[in-house]
Amino acid sequence: FLGKIKKILETVCHNCGKILVDESNPAFVEALRARDPKRRFDAIWRLCKPKMICETSMPVEDDQPEKQKEPRHDHGGCGNIQPEVRREALKLTGTWKAQKGDDEHEGQQAEKKPITPQMALNVFRNISTQDIHKMGLSNDYARPEWMIITVLPVPPPPVRPSISMDGGAGMRGEDDLTYKLGDIIRANGNVKRCDLDGSPQHLTQEFENLLQFHV
């Protein structure tokens, strides 16, 4: 699901979970008319990918002409800068760049940091059910947070039976799936031990990457 996760992270705000474009964009309205969920998702993703900021509500000034005071569509975003997401093998990294006209952050170096599974999970949990439907995903069968494994189902022994090595007289060999589950449990134990011992971040990250590889 890594490709789909990357696209969703480029579609919604990393702070408030709102889709980065709305009905004020005619192309977005046109995309919502697509009946095929895959086509709708792809069209909305292409519109959102270039958006580097979650737009806030536009205040109405008292001295504006009456025509300009007419109600406009309110995006209602949080105003946060959005990262440029890049995929490197099994990792996702985000680069937060200061936007032109942002006096507070203009001239600052771009901030680049990895997007961890926990960060992506927090973003996905903020997405509303309405926005999930607009993106062409299913609230019943394909919620974004379900694409990140937090609980691993373990098949029972009858699904992964051991086999006799020498006709039943000696040792028994375990199924490949059992060996892989053992690798996952050991890698998970190493991550937990690093957290409890307060190990350096780079060491914990190595064990997390190994765990992700095994899963």
N, C-alpha and C positions, 0 to 999 in steps of 0.2 A: 504493500500500500504506500510505499515511500513517495512514489511519483504523485499519487493523489493527495497525500498529506502536504507535499510541497505546494501544490496548486491551491489547496484550501488556505494555506498560510499566506499566499499571495492575494487571496480574494477577500479576507476579512481583516478587521483591525486587531492587532495583537494586544490591545489594551481593553477595549469594550466589546469586541466580538461582532461588530456590525459589518455588513457588506460595505465595501469602500465606495460603491456607486449606488445611486437610487433612481427613483422614477423621474427625477428632473432631467435625466439623460435619456433622450429618445432611443438611443441604441440599446439601453438597458430595458426599456419598455418593450422594444422589439424582441429582445432575447427572451423575456418572460413569456412571450407568445409561443415559443417553441414547445411542442408537445413531447418531443423526445428528451428525456432527462439528461442524457449524455451530451446532446447538442446544446441544451440550455446551460449546463454547467460549463462547457467549453467556451461558449459565447460570453458568459458573465466573467469567467476567469480572464479572458483576453481584455475585457474592459477594465478590470480591477488591477491587473498586473502593473500598469504604468503609474497607478496612483500611489504616491509616497506620503500621503497625509490623510488622516481621518477628519473630514471636514466638519466644522462645528456649525451651530445655528448662526445665520446671518442676522445681526440686529437691524431693526428698522429705525432710521433716523427721523426725528420730528420735522426737520427742514426739507425732507425729500418731497418731490411732487407726489400728488395723490395717486397717480398711476403706478409709481414705483412702490407705494405703500401697500399695494394689493398683496394678499397672502401668497407666499411662495412655498414650494415644497421644502420642509425642514428636514435636513439630513440628520441632525441631532447627534453628530459624532462627538468624540472627545478631544479632537485637535492634536492627537499624538502623531509623531513622525513614524512612518512604517519602514521596516527593513527591506533591503533587496536580498531575496533568499537565493542561495546557491547550494547546489548538491555536489558533494564530494564523496563518492563511493556510498557508504552507509550513513554518512553524516550530512546534516544540514547546517549551514552557517548563515547568519544575518548581518548585513552591513547597514548601520543607521547613519545616513548622511544628513547634514544640516540643509534645510531648504532655503532657497533664495527669498530674501525679504524677512527672514527670521532673525531679528536683531540680537536676540538672546544667545543663539547658537551659531550664527554665521561666522565663518572663519575657523571653526573648530575642526579637528581631525575626525574623519569618519570612524565610527566605533564598530568594530567587527568582533562578533562573539558567536560561539556555537549555539544553535537552537536545540536544547536537550528535549528528550521525549516528554519530560515533566512540563517544560514550558509549552510545548505544543498541546499537551493534554489540557492545560489550564486555559489556553486560547479557545480550544474546541468546546470546552464546557461553558464558555461565555456566549456561544452562538445561540440565538433564539430559535425556537421551533419554526417561526415564520421564515426566517432567513435560510434555515436548512431546506425548507420546501422550495423557496425561490431559487436556490442553487441547483435544484434538481436532485437532491438527496432525499432519503426517506427517514422520517422520524421513527418508524417502526423497525426498519431493517438495515439502515445504513447511516446511523448517526456518526459524525466525524470522530468523536472520542472513542468509538468502538474499533477504529482502525489502529489504535495503539494498544498493545497487549499489556494489561495490568494484572490479569489473573490467567495462569496457564493451565488449561485442563489436562489432567494426566490420565491416559487411557488405562483401564484395568489390565492385570496380567494376562487374562485370556486373549486380549488383543495383541499382546507382544509376548507370546510364549517362549520359554527357553527350550533349547534343543539339546539332545544327547550328543556328546562329542565322540563316544566310542561304543555305540550300541547300548547305552544305558548302564554300562558297568562302572563308569567313572564320572568325571566332571561333566557339568552341563554348561553349554554356551548360551549367553543371553542374546536376546534379539537386539538388532541395531538401534531400535527406538529406545530400548532400556538404557543402552550405553549413552545415547544422546541426552536422555533425561538426567543421567548422572552427571554429565558435563555441565548441564544447565544449573543443577543444584549446587555443584562445587563452585561454579563461577558466581552464582548468586551469593553463596556464603562468603566468598572473597570480598565482594562489594560491601556486604553487611559488616564484615570485620574491619574494613578500611574506615567505614563511617563511625564505628564504635571506638576505634583506636585514634581517630583524628589524623589519619594519614594525609600526606600532601595531595593537593587536588589532581596533579598530573598522574599520580599512581592510581587514585580512585577512578579517574577517567579511563585509564588503560583497562582496568577490570570491567568497567561498564561497557566499553567497546567490545571486549571479549564476550561478555554476557549477551550483548545484542547479536553478535556473530553466531553464537550457538543457537539462540532462539530463532 
